[in-house]
Amino acid sequence: MTEALFVVSEHGYWGEECVEPLETLSDAGVEITVATVSGQPPQIDERSVDPDQVGEETAERIREVHESDERLNDPIPIGEVHADDYDAVVFPGGHGTEWDVNQDKHARAILRHVLERDDDSKALVVCHAVGILGFARDSQGAFLVNGREVTGFPNEWEEGIVDENDLMPDGRKLPYWVEDEVKAAGGEWDAELDEDASVTVDGDLITARGPESSSAAAQTLLEELGVEVEA
């Protein structure tokens, strides 16, 4: 059986970016384990379940999964994860990842291990979680993203969220902008802003731009893993 690890933020994950891949992979028969940095249940970004932001149907569906899914409500600490146990690792986005997942040494080590393994393992990194690529290095000390084609949450969108001091609507100061850090680490960045969705595959690394790309990202991951989905 194909197994996937979801590394979800305790500081605010974006609902659709987690739930859409979670349900898509589950429906395809993939066994899923959820991990957080400390092992506490992940917190959802309330904007991602605000009907005015995402629509009533999406808000209701995402909140229901967030509150009822046993995997989300009983995660394991990321320090206890053995990366070899999983065929894929998924990093859902959300601004919250900038404060925990992207900065966590265990999360970066898992990503490094998956990308360096000599097998068919895959990593899917979505939206703000793509920021982890600005900090994760390979076993030789080079940035994992150097020379890789990637997409992710673009500066143009960030400008519409933070103020001139990089303060978020909730008052937190955004520590960095994803696009800037990934480019600085050598990533070949293209968020495909003219497209409705943006998913980029570069070898065993899959990146996705944001919520509207979540479904395509999940389907791409299944295809890359060779998981057949019944029509």
N, C-alpha and C positions, 0 to 999 in steps of 0.2 A: 504493500500500500504506500502511496505517495504521502509524505508528511511535510508540513510547512510550519514554520515558526513565525508568529506575528509579534513584532516588538513595538509596543504601543505606549504613547506618552502618558505619564501621570499628571502632566501640566496642561493638558488640553489637546486631544487629538480631534481632527476634523472627521465628523461622523461618517460621511459617505465614503471617504478615502479608506476607512477601515472596514465598514460594514459591507460595502459592495464586493470587495475581494473576498472577505470572510465568507459571505453567503455563496458567492460564485464558486469558490474552491470547494466549499462544503458540499454543494449540490453535485459537484463532479466527483465526489468520493474521496477528496483529499482530507487526511487527518490533520487537524489544526491544534496547535498549542499556542497560548498567548503568554508573553513575558512582558514584565515592566522592569524598570531599573531597580526598584526596591521590593517588588513583589506585591505592592499595594494595587488595588483595582485602578485602571486608568480613568482619568477624568475626561469628559467630553467638552469640547469648545461649545459653549452655549449658543454661539452664533450659528453653528452647524445644525442646530435643532430649532432654530427660530423660523416659524412659518413665513415671516416677512422676508427672510433671507433665502430660504430654500424651498418654500412652498409647503402647504399643509401636509400633503401626502408623504413627501420625503421626510419632513420633520417627525411625523408620527411614527413612521417605519423605523427611522434611525434610533429614536429614543426608546422604542420598544425593545429593539435588539440590545441597545446599550444597557438597559435595565434588567433584561431577562437572560441574556446569553451567559451560560455558566462559565464558558471559557474566559470571557471578558471580566467576569466578576470574581474569578479565582485564578489569577495569573501566577506564574512562577517567577521568582527573582531571576534577573538576567544572569547573575553570577553563577547560577546553578545550571545554566544551559550548556549542553554538549552539542556543538554545531554539527558534528558528524551524524547526529541522529536525524537530521532534516535534509530533505531534498531541495527545499527552498526557504528563504527567509524574506519576509515582507515587512517593510517599514512604512506604515501609514503616515500621512503628513498631519499638518496642523502646526500653528505657531508654537504650541507647547513643546514640540520636539527640540526647539532651539535651547531650551533650558535643561533638558535631561537626556534624551536618547542620543542626540547628535554629539553631546559632550561626554558620553559615557564610554570608558575604556573597554568594557565588556561588549557593548554594542558594536564598537568599531572593530574589535577583534573577531566577532562573529562574521561581520561583513567581509573582513579580510580573508578569513578562513574559507568562506563560501566561494569567494572570487578566485582564490588560489588553489582550490581543490582540483585534482585531476580527474574530474568526473563531470556529470551533466547537471550539477547543482546550479541553482539560479538565485539571483537576488532581485527583488522588486522594491524600488525606493520611490516614494510618491511625494510630490509637492514640497513642503518645507523640510521634510525628512531628507531630501536630496542634499541639504546642507551638511549632512554627515560626510559627504564626499569632499568637503572642504577641509576636513581634519583627519580622515582615515588614511593610513599609510600601509604600504605593503610590507612584507617581511624584510625587504632591503632598505626600508626607510623612505621610499618614494611615495608620492601621493597616488592612491589607487585610481583616481579619476584622470590622472595625467594622460592626455592623448585620446581619451574616450569621448565619444559623442553622447551627450546627455541633454535632457530637458528637465524642467522643474519650475518652481514658483518664480516668476520674473520680477525684476525691479519695477517694471511699469505697473504691475498690479500692487506691489508693496506701497508705492507712492500714494495710492488711493486709500490706504489703511492707516498708516502711521502719520504723525504730524511732523513738523520741521525738526523736532528733537528726537525723532524715532520713537515717540511714545505711542503705545497701542491704545485703542479705545478704552481698555480696562485699566490704563495707567501704567502698565509695565513697559519698560524700555526694551525695545528689540535689540538684542546684542549684536546682531549682524544681519546682512541681507544675503540670502541664499545665492543668488546669481553672482554677486561679487566674490564670495568665498570660493565657489566652485571654479570660476574663471581663474582666480588667483592660484588655484591648485593645479591648473593646466587642463581643465575640462573644456571640451569643444562644445560650447553652449548654443542651443537653438530651441527656444520655447515655442516656436511655430505659432506666433500670435495671430496669424491669419487663419488658423485652423480651429475647428470646433473642439477638437481633442488633440493631445500631443503625447504620444508614447514612443520612446526611443529604445531600440535594442542594440547594444554593443557587446557582442559575445555573450557572456553569462550575466551581464548587468542590464536590467530593464529599469528605465526611469519614466515617470509620468508627471505631467505638469500640475494637475490639480483635480478638484472634485469631478469635473465634467469628463475627465479622462479615466476615472476609476474603473468603469466597466470594461473599456477597451484594454486597460492595463491588466485586469484580471484574466481576460480572455487570452491576451498575449502570453501571460505567464503559463497558462495551461498548455498552450500550443508549444511553447519552448520546453516545457517539461515532458511533452509527448503524452499528455493525459487526454484521452478521447472522451468527448462529451456527447452523450446521446442526444439526437435531434428531438 
